[in-house]
Amino acid sequence: MLGNRSLFELGDSWGNPIVYFDSLHYADRQSTIVMLDIEYGNEAEVSPHRNEKTDSFSSPNSFQLVSAGSDGEFGTDDDIYSFSN
């Protein structure tokens, strides 16, 4: 665990880590990541994005990047997913 946000290799505009998911491992159980909030100690699960209509993984042959958004908490409505269609 990194105790300082400045040590993250890849971060968003708010200083939060960006989570990377490779499509080869979307369905693996270990593809769900539990993030520990460094400042507050809260845990949040981060999983690859799924299409709401089909329940299949978005960008099934590529990768996904996930930002916690402006509130800094994963699993909330302002999370930002980036993937190609």
PDB file as gemmi writes it, atoms N, CA and C in Angstrom:
CRYST1    1.000    1.000    1.000  90.00  90.00  90.00 P 1                      
ATOM      1  N   MET A   1       0.849  -1.180   0.000  1.00  0.00           N  
ATOM      2  CA  MET A   1       0.000   0.000   0.000  1.00  0.00           C  
ATOM      3  C   MET A   1       0.889   1.236   0.000  1.00  0.00           C  
ATOM      4  N   LEU A   2       0.543   2.200  -0.818  1.00  0.00           N  
ATOM      5  CA  LEU A   2       1.283   3.446  -0.862  1.00  0.00           C  
ATOM      6  C   LEU A   2       0.671   4.430   0.123  1.00  0.00           C  
ATOM      7  N   GLY A   3       1.481   4.997   0.977  1.00  0.00           N  
ATOM      8  CA  GLY A   3       0.977   5.891   2.005  1.00  0.00           C  
ATOM      9  C   GLY A   3       0.900   7.343   1.587  1.00  0.00           C  
ATOM     10  N   ASN A   4       1.201   7.644   0.334  1.00  0.00           N  
ATOM     11  CA  ASN A   4       1.220   9.010  -0.121  1.00  0.00           C  
ATOM     12  C   ASN A   4       0.701   9.050  -1.554  1.00  0.00           C  
ATOM     13  N   ARG A   5      -0.309   9.874  -1.794  1.00  0.00           N  
ATOM     14  CA  ARG A   5      -0.902   9.935  -3.133  1.00  0.00           C  
ATOM     15  C   ARG A   5       0.099  10.357  -4.205  1.00  0.00           C  
ATOM     16  N   SER A   6       1.121  11.094  -3.843  1.00  0.00           N  
ATOM     17  CA  SER A   6       2.095  11.546  -4.837  1.00  0.00           C  
ATOM     18  C   SER A   6       2.931  10.389  -5.377  1.00  0.00           C  
ATOM     19  N   LEU A   7       2.859   9.207  -4.735  1.00  0.00           N  
ATOM     20  CA  LEU A   7       3.631   8.053  -5.190  1.00  0.00           C  
ATOM     21  C   LEU A   7       2.908   7.214  -6.242  1.00  0.00           C  
ATOM     22  N   PHE A   8       1.624   7.505  -6.521  1.00  0.00           N  
ATOM     23  CA  PHE A   8       0.909   6.751  -7.543  1.00  0.00           C  
ATOM     24  C   PHE A   8       1.532   7.015  -8.902  1.00  0.00           C  
ATOM     25  N   GLU A   9       1.693   5.978  -9.702  1.00  0.00           N  
ATOM     26  CA  GLU A   9       2.276   6.132 -11.023  1.00  0.00           C  
ATOM     27  C   GLU A   9       1.321   6.809 -11.987  1.00  0.00           C  
ATOM     28  N   LEU A  10       0.043   6.561 -11.841  1.00  0.00           N  
ATOM     29  CA  LEU A  10      -0.955   7.109 -12.744  1.00  0.00           C  
ATOM     30  C   LEU A  10      -2.116   7.629 -11.914  1.00  0.00           C  
ATOM     31  N   GLY A  11      -2.379   8.930 -12.002  1.00  0.00           N  
ATOM     32  CA  GLY A  11      -3.450   9.513 -11.215  1.00  0.00           C  
ATOM     33  C   GLY A  11      -4.337  10.398 -12.068  1.00  0.00           C  
ATOM     34  N   ASP A  12      -5.514  10.697 -11.530  1.00  0.00           N  
ATOM     35  CA  ASP A  12      -6.443  11.568 -12.242  1.00  0.00           C  
ATOM     36  C   ASP A  12      -6.218  13.025 -11.822  1.00  0.00           C  
ATOM     37  N   SER A  13      -7.041  13.912 -12.305  1.00  0.00           N  
ATOM     38  CA  SER A  13      -6.897  15.341 -12.030  1.00  0.00           C  
ATOM     39  C   SER A  13      -7.094  15.694 -10.561  1.00  0.00           C  
ATOM     40  N   TRP A  14      -7.741  14.815  -9.812  1.00  0.00           N  
ATOM     41  CA  TRP A  14      -8.005  15.051  -8.402  1.00  0.00           C  
ATOM     42  C   TRP A  14      -6.969  14.391  -7.489  1.00  0.00           C  
ATOM     43  N   GLY A  15      -5.959  13.758  -8.091  1.00  0.00           N  
ATOM     44  CA  GLY A  15      -4.914  13.116  -7.304  1.00  0.00           C  
ATOM     45  C   GLY A  15      -5.253  11.712  -6.843  1.00  0.00           C  
ATOM     46  N   ASN A  16      -6.275  11.109  -7.432  1.00  0.00           N  
ATOM     47  CA  ASN A  16      -6.676   9.747  -7.088  1.00  0.00           C  
ATOM     48  C   ASN A  16      -6.008   8.761  -8.042  1.00  0.00           C  
ATOM     49  N   PRO A  17      -5.810   7.514  -7.601  1.00  0.00           N  
ATOM     50  CA  PRO A  17      -5.224   6.524  -8.507  1.00  0.00           C  
ATOM     51  C   PRO A  17      -6.194   6.171  -9.628  1.00  0.00           C  
ATOM     52  N   ILE A  18      -5.658   5.807 -10.776  1.00  0.00           N  
ATOM     53  CA  ILE A  18      -6.463   5.302 -11.878  1.00  0.00           C  
ATOM     54  C   ILE A  18      -6.253   3.792 -11.916  1.00  0.00           C  
ATOM     55  N   VAL A  19      -7.354   3.058 -11.945  1.00  0.00           N  
ATOM     56  CA  VAL A  19      -7.302   1.597 -11.944  1.00  0.00           C  
ATOM     57  C   VAL A  19      -7.348   1.098 -13.384  1.00  0.00           C  
ATOM     58  N   TYR A  20      -6.484   0.136 -13.703  1.00  0.00           N  
ATOM     59  CA  TYR A  20      -6.380  -0.446 -15.045  1.00  0.00           C  
ATOM     60  C   TYR A  20      -6.906  -1.875 -15.005  1.00  0.00           C  
ATOM     61  N   PHE A  21      -7.809  -2.207 -15.937  1.00  0.00           N  
ATOM     62  CA  PHE A  21      -8.298  -3.574 -16.104  1.00  0.00           C  
ATOM     63  C   PHE A  21      -7.993  -4.032 -17.524  1.00  0.00           C  
ATOM     64  N   ASP A  22      -7.357  -5.189 -17.668  1.00  0.00           N  
ATOM     65  CA  ASP A  22      -7.087  -5.793 -18.967  1.00  0.00           C  
ATOM     66  C   ASP A  22      -8.231  -6.743 -19.291  1.00  0.00           C  
ATOM     67  N   SER A  23      -8.724  -6.714 -20.531  1.00  0.00           N  
ATOM     68  CA  SER A  23      -9.886  -7.520 -20.911  1.00  0.00           C  
ATOM     69  C   SER A  23      -9.679  -9.019 -20.700  1.00  0.00           C  
ATOM     70  N   LEU A  24      -8.448  -9.473 -20.748  1.00  0.00           N  
ATOM     71  CA  LEU A  24      -8.189 -10.904 -20.545  1.00  0.00           C  
ATOM     72  C   LEU A  24      -8.576 -11.362 -19.144  1.00  0.00           C  
ATOM     73  N   HIS A  25      -8.709 -10.428 -18.226  1.00  0.00           N  
ATOM     74  CA  HIS A  25      -8.967 -10.786 -16.835  1.00  0.00           C  
ATOM     75  C   HIS A  25     -10.248 -10.170 -16.275  1.00  0.00           C  
ATOM     76  N   TYR A  26     -11.122  -9.632 -17.126  1.00  0.00           N  
ATOM     77  CA  TYR A  26     -12.362  -9.028 -16.644  1.00  0.00           C  
ATOM     78  C   TYR A  26     -13.162  -9.987 -15.760  1.00  0.00           C  
ATOM     79  N   ALA A  27     -13.292 -11.234 -16.190  1.00  0.00           N  
ATOM     80  CA  ALA A  27     -14.152 -12.182 -15.485  1.00  0.00           C  
ATOM     81  C   ALA A  27     -13.472 -12.864 -14.301  1.00  0.00           C  
ATOM     82  N   ASP A  28     -12.161 -12.709 -14.175  1.00  0.00           N  
ATOM     83  CA  ASP A  28     -11.463 -13.317 -13.050  1.00  0.00           C  
ATOM     84  C   ASP A  28     -11.928 -12.693 -11.746  1.00  0.00           C  
ATOM     85  N   ARG A  29     -12.009 -13.495 -10.739  1.00  0.00           N  
ATOM     86  CA  ARG A  29     -12.420 -12.969  -9.440  1.00  0.00           C  
ATOM     87  C   ARG A  29     -11.464 -11.881  -8.964  1.00  0.00           C  
ATOM     88  N   GLN A  30     -10.188 -12.038  -9.236  1.00  0.00           N  
ATOM     89  CA  GLN A  30      -9.218 -11.065  -8.789  1.00  0.00           C  
ATOM     90  C   GLN A  30      -9.262  -9.767  -9.599  1.00  0.00           C  
ATOM     91  N   SER A  31     -10.137  -9.680 -10.617  1.00  0.00           N  
ATOM     92  CA  SER A  31     -10.246  -8.431 -11.352  1.00  0.00           C  
ATOM     93  C   SER A  31     -11.010  -7.382 -10.549  1.00  0.00           C  
ATOM     94  N   THR A  32     -11.694  -7.781  -9.474  1.00  0.00           N  
ATOM     95  CA  THR A  32     -12.296  -6.814  -8.572  1.00  0.00           C  
ATOM     96  C   THR A  32     -11.233  -6.390  -7.579  1.00  0.00           C  
ATOM     97  N   ILE A  33     -10.989  -5.113  -7.524  1.00  0.00           N  
ATOM     98  CA  ILE A  33      -9.928  -4.575  -6.687  1.00  0.00           C  
ATOM     99  C   ILE A  33     -10.546  -3.865  -5.496  1.00  0.00           C  
ATOM    100  N   VAL A  34      -9.995  -4.104  -4.329  1.00  0.00           N  
ATOM    101  CA  VAL A  34     -10.427  -3.371  -3.144  1.00  0.00           C  
ATOM    102  C   VAL A  34      -9.409  -2.267  -2.925  1.00  0.00           C  
ATOM    103  N   MET A  35      -9.883  -1.038  -3.041  1.00  0.00           N  
ATOM    104  CA  MET A  35      -9.011   0.120  -2.850  1.00  0.00           C  
ATOM    105  C   MET A  35      -9.177   0.626  -1.425  1.00  0.00           C  
ATOM    106  N   LEU A  36      -8.079   0.908  -0.772  1.00  0.00           N  
ATOM    107  CA  LEU A  36      -8.095   1.480   0.566  1.00  0.00           C  
ATOM    108  C   LEU A  36      -7.807   2.962   0.440  1.00  0.00           C  
ATOM    109  N   ASP A  37      -8.752   3.787   0.923  1.00  0.00           N  
ATOM    110  CA  ASP A  37      -8.558   5.227   0.890  1.00  0.00           C  
ATOM    111  C   ASP A  37      -7.436   5.583   1.856  1.00  0.00           C  
ATOM    112  N   ILE A  38      -6.413   6.187   1.350  1.00  0.00           N  
ATOM    113  CA  ILE A  38      -5.229   6.492   2.141  1.00  0.00           C  
ATOM    114  C   ILE A  38      -5.536   7.478   3.267  1.00  0.00           C  
ATOM    115  N   GLU A  39      -6.355   8.478   2.963  1.00  0.00           N  
ATOM    116  CA  GLU A  39      -6.612   9.513   3.955  1.00  0.00           C  
ATOM    117  C   GLU A  39      -7.592   9.073   5.024  1.00  0.00           C  
ATOM    118  N   TYR A  40      -8.630   8.326   4.648  1.00  0.00           N  
ATOM    119  CA  TYR A  40      -9.698   8.008   5.587  1.00  0.00           C  
ATOM    120  C   TYR A  40      -9.785   6.531   5.959  1.00  0.00           C  
ATOM    121  N   GLY A  41      -9.094   5.669   5.244  1.00  0.00           N  
ATOM    122  CA  GLY A  41      -9.103   4.250   5.572  1.00  0.00           C  
ATOM    123  C   GLY A  41     -10.324   3.501   5.068  1.00  0.00           C  
ATOM    124  N   ASN A  42     -11.177   4.147   4.264  1.00  0.00           N  
ATOM    125  CA  ASN A  42     -12.368   3.488   3.729  1.00  0.00           C  
ATOM    126  C   ASN A  42     -11.982   2.556   2.586  1.00  0.00           C  
ATOM    127  N   GLU A  43     -12.660   1.411   2.495  1.00  0.00           N  
ATOM    128  CA  GLU A  43     -12.429   0.479   1.400  1.00  0.00           C  
ATOM    129  C   GLU A  43     -13.557   0.578   0.381  1.00  0.00           C  
ATOM    130  N   ALA A  44     -13.222   0.399  -0.878  1.00  0.00           N  
ATOM    131  CA  ALA A  44     -14.228   0.397  -1.934  1.00  0.00           C  
ATOM    132  C   ALA A  44     -13.824  -0.611  -2.989  1.00  0.00           C  
ATOM    133  N   GLU A  45     -14.789  -1.376  -3.478  1.00  0.00           N  
ATOM    134  CA  GLU A  45     -14.509  -2.329  -4.548  1.00  0.00           C  
ATOM    135  C   GLU A  45     -14.607  -1.632  -5.894  1.00  0.00           C  
ATOM    136  N   VAL A  46     -13.667  -1.964  -6.771  1.00  0.00           N  
ATOM    137  CA  VAL A  46     -13.658  -1.440  -8.126  1.00  0.00           C  
ATOM    138  C   VAL A  46     -13.661  -2.632  -9.064  1.00  0.00           C  
ATOM    139  N   SER A  47     -14.636  -2.674  -9.967  1.00  0.00           N  
ATOM    140  CA  SER A  47     -14.751  -3.773 -10.919  1.00  0.00           C  
ATOM    141  C   SER A  47     -14.812  -3.217 -12.335  1.00  0.00           C  
ATOM    142  N   PRO A  48     -14.499  -4.035 -13.326  1.00  0.00           N  
ATOM    143  CA  PRO A  48     -14.633  -3.581 -14.714  1.00  0.00           C  
ATOM    144  C   PRO A  48     -16.081  -3.196 -15.026  1.00  0.00           C  
ATOM    145  N   HIS A  49     -16.246  -2.204 -15.882  1.00  0.00           N  
ATOM    146  CA  HIS A  49     -17.573  -1.706 -16.260  1.00  0.00           C  
ATOM    147  C   HIS A  49     -18.307  -2.738 -17.100  1.00  0.00           C  
ATOM    148  N   ARG A  50     -19.604  -2.840 -16.864  1.00  0.00           N  
ATOM    149  CA  ARG A  50     -20.476  -3.720 -17.655  1.00  0.00           C  
ATOM    150  C   ARG A  50     -21.548  -2.879 -18.341  1.00  0.00           C  
ATOM    151  N   ASN A  51     -21.917  -3.292 -19.550  1.00  0.00           N  
ATOM    152  CA  ASN A  51     -22.998  -2.658 -20.273  1.00  0.00           C  
ATOM    153  C   ASN A  51     -24.305  -2.911 -19.525  1.00  0.00           C  
ATOM    154  N   GLU A  52     -25.059  -1.857 -19.229  1.00  0.00           N  
ATOM    155  CA  GLU A  52     -26.295  -2.004 -18.448  1.00  0.00           C  
ATOM    156  C   GLU A  52     -27.355  -2.836 -19.165  1.00  0.00           C  
ATOM    157  N   LYS A  53     -27.416  -2.772 -20.488  1.00  0.00           N  
ATOM    158  CA  LYS A  53     -28.445  -3.494 -21.245  1.00  0.00           C  
ATOM    159  C   LYS A  53     -28.113  -4.965 -21.422  1.00  0.00           C  
ATOM    160  N   THR A  54     -26.848  -5.275 -21.674  1.00  0.00           N  
ATOM    161  CA  THR A  54     -26.473  -6.660 -21.979  1.00  0.00           C  
ATOM    162  C   THR A  54     -25.783  -7.382 -20.827  1.00  0.00           C  
ATOM    163  N   ASP A  55     -25.338  -6.657 -19.834  1.00  0.00           N  
ATOM    164  CA  ASP A  55     -24.583  -7.169 -18.693  1.00  0.00           C  
ATOM    165  C   ASP A  55     -23.244  -7.782 -19.117  1.00  0.00           C  
ATOM    166  N   SER A  56     -22.813  -7.487 -20.335  1.00  0.00           N  
ATOM    167  CA  SER A  56     -21.492  -7.952 -20.772  1.00  0.00           C  
ATOM    168  C   SER A  56     -20.476  -6.842 -20.466  1.00  0.00           C  
ATOM    169  N   PHE A  57     -19.206  -7.217 -20.412  1.00  0.00           N  
ATOM    170  CA  PHE A  57     -18.173  -6.240 -20.114  1.00  0.00           C  
ATOM    171  C   PHE A  57     -18.031  -5.242 -21.257  1.00  0.00           C  
ATOM    172  N   SER A  58     -17.869  -3.979 -20.921  1.00  0.00           N  
ATOM    173  CA  SER A  58     -17.600  -2.953 -21.920  1.00  0.00           C  
ATOM    174  C   SER A  58     -16.182  -3.130 -22.419  1.00  0.00           C  
ATOM    175  N   SER A  59     -15.977  -2.850 -23.686  1.00  0.00           N  
ATOM    176  CA  SER A  59     -14.664  -2.987 -24.326  1.00  0.00           C  
ATOM    177  C   SER A  59     -14.082  -4.383 -24.114  1.00  0.00           C  
ATOM    178  N   PRO A  60     -14.788  -5.425 -24.590  1.00  0.00           N  
ATOM    179  CA  PRO A  60     -14.404  -6.805 -24.290  1.00  0.00           C  
ATOM    180  C   PRO A  60     -13.072  -7.273 -24.863  1.00  0.00           C  
ATOM    181  N   ASN A  61     -12.513  -6.537 -25.812  1.00  0.00           N  
ATOM    182  CA  ASN A  61     -11.248  -6.960 -26.415  1.00  0.00           C  
ATOM    183  C   ASN A  61     -10.125  -5.946 -26.193  1.00  0.00           C  
ATOM    184  N   SER A  62     -10.261  -5.127 -25.183  1.00  0.00           N  
ATOM    185  CA  SER A  62      -9.268  -4.080 -24.973  1.00  0.00           C  
ATOM    186  C   SER A  62      -8.977  -3.926 -23.483  1.00  0.00           C  
ATOM    187  N   PHE A  63      -9.132  -2.729 -22.958  1.00  0.00           N  
ATOM    188  CA  PHE A  63      -8.876  -2.477 -21.545  1.00  0.00           C  
ATOM    189  C   PHE A  63      -9.785  -1.360 -21.060  1.00  0.00           C  
ATOM    190  N   GLN A  64      -9.831  -1.183 -19.753  1.00  0.00           N  
ATOM    191  CA  GLN A  64     -10.601  -0.113 -19.144  1.00  0.00           C  
ATOM    192  C   GLN A  64      -9.739   0.616 -18.121  1.00  0.00           C  
ATOM    193  N   LEU A  65      -9.943   1.929 -18.027  1.00  0.00           N  
ATOM    194  CA  LEU A  65      -9.339   2.741 -16.991  1.00  0.00           C  
ATOM    195  C   LEU A  65     -10.467   3.309 -16.144  1.00  0.00           C  
ATOM    196  N   VAL A  66     -10.275   3.341 -14.825  1.00  0.00           N  
ATOM    197  CA  VAL A  66     -11.326   3.835 -13.934  1.00  0.00           C  
ATOM    198  C   VAL A  66     -10.740   4.877 -12.986  1.00  0.00           C  
ATOM    199  N   SER A  67     -11.421   6.020 -12.914  1.00  0.00           N  
ATOM    200  CA  SER A  67     -11.082   7.080 -11.976  1.00  0.00           C  
ATOM    201  C   SER A  67     -12.202   7.166 -10.939  1.00  0.00           C  
ATOM    202  N   ALA A  68     -11.859   7.505  -9.717  1.00  0.00           N  
ATOM    203  CA  ALA A  68     -12.864   7.662  -8.656  1.00  0.00           C  
ATOM    204  C   ALA A  68     -13.666   8.947  -8.823  1.00  0.00           C  
ATOM    205  N   GLY A  69     -13.247   9.815  -9.715  1.00  0.00           N  
ATOM    206  CA  GLY A  69     -13.963  11.061  -9.936  1.00  0.00           C  
ATOM    207  C   GLY A  69     -13.658  12.103  -8.872  1.00  0.00           C  
ATOM    208  N   SER A  70     -14.422  13.180  -8.906  1.00  0.00           N  
ATOM    209  CA  SER A  70     -14.124  14.327  -8.051  1.00  0.00           C  
ATOM    210  C   SER A  70     -14.291  14.056  -6.565  1.00  0.00           C  
ATOM    211  N   ASP A  71     -15.150  13.096  -6.195  1.00  0.00           N  
ATOM    212  CA  ASP A  71     -15.327  12.833  -4.753  1.00  0.00           C  
ATOM    213  C   ASP A  71     -14.238  11.926  -4.186  1.00  0.00           C  
ATOM    214  N   GLY A  72     -13.412  11.340  -5.058  1.00  0.00           N  
ATOM    215  CA  GLY A  72     -12.296  10.523  -4.603  1.00  0.00           C  
ATOM    216  C   GLY A  72     -12.671   9.158  -4.079  1.00  0.00           C  
ATOM    217  N   GLU A  73     -13.933   8.750  -4.239  1.00  0.00           N  
ATOM    218  CA  GLU A  73     -14.396   7.459  -3.740  1.00  0.00           C  
ATOM    219  C   GLU A  73     -14.853   6.593  -4.910  1.00  0.00           C  
ATOM    220  N   PHE A  74     -14.298   5.383  -4.984  1.00  0.00           N  
ATOM    221  CA  PHE A  74     -14.750   4.435  -5.999  1.00  0.00           C  
ATOM    222  C   PHE A  74     -16.111   3.879  -5.616  1.00  0.00           C  
ATOM    223  N   GLY A  75     -16.892   3.527  -6.630  1.00  0.00           N  
ATOM    224  CA  GLY A  75     -18.204   2.929  -6.391  1.00  0.00           C  
ATOM    225  C   GLY A  75     -19.315   3.945  -6.231  1.00  0.00           C  
ATOM    226  N   THR A  76     -19.061   5.205  -6.579  1.00  0.00           N  
ATOM    227  CA  THR A  76     -20.098   6.228  -6.497  1.00  0.00           C  
ATOM    228  C   THR A  76     -20.465   6.689  -7.907  1.00  0.00           C  
ATOM    229  N   ASP A  77     -21.501   7.499  -8.006  1.00  0.00           N  
ATOM    230  CA  ASP A  77     -22.034   7.903  -9.311  1.00  0.00           C  
ATOM    231  C   ASP A  77     -21.074   8.735 -10.156  1.00  0.00           C  
ATOM    232  N   ASP A  78     -20.058   9.350  -9.544  1.00  0.00           N  
ATOM    233  CA  ASP A  78     -19.174  10.192 -10.346  1.00  0.00           C  
ATOM    234  C   ASP A  78     -17.920   9.462 -10.836  1.00  0.00           C  
ATOM    235  N   ASP A  79     -17.864   8.139 -10.650  1.00  0.00           N  
ATOM    236  CA  ASP A  79     -16.729   7.377 -11.184  1.00  0.00           C  
ATOM    237  C   ASP A  79     -16.657   7.562 -12.698  1.00  0.00           C  
ATOM    238  N   ILE A  80     -15.442   7.628 -13.220  1.00  0.00           N  
ATOM    239  CA  ILE A  80     -15.247   7.847 -14.651  1.00  0.00           C  
ATOM    240  C   ILE A  80     -14.584   6.601 -15.242  1.00  0.00           C  
ATOM    241  N   TYR A  81     -15.262   5.998 -16.208  1.00  0.00           N  
ATOM    242  CA  TYR A  81     -14.733   4.816 -16.904  1.00  0.00           C  
ATOM    243  C   TYR A  81     -14.299   5.255 -18.294  1.00  0.00           C  
ATOM    244  N   SER A  82     -13.133   4.800 -18.696  1.00  0.00           N  
ATOM    245  CA  SER A  82     -12.637   5.093 -20.035  1.00  0.00           C  
ATOM    246  C   SER A  82     -12.341   3.767 -20.736  1.00  0.00           C  
ATOM    247  N   PHE A  83     -12.982   3.581 -21.889  1.00  0.00           N  
ATOM    248  CA  PHE A  83     -12.768   2.362 -22.668  1.00  0.00           C  
ATOM    249  C   PHE A  83     -13.196   2.636 -24.097  1.00  0.00           C  
ATOM    250  N   SER A  84     -12.670   1.852 -25.020  1.00  0.00           N  
ATOM    251  CA  SER A  84     -13.053   2.002 -26.422  1.00  0.00           C  
ATOM    252  C   SER A  84     -14.201   1.056 -26.709  1.00  0.00           C  
ATOM    253  N   ASN A  85     -15.039   1.435 -27.627  1.00  0.00           N  
ATOM    254  CA  ASN A  85     -16.177   0.591 -28.013  1.00  0.00           C  
ATOM    255  C   ASN A  85     -15.900  -0.133 -29.298  1.00  0.00           C  
TER     256      ASN A  85                                                      
END                                                                             
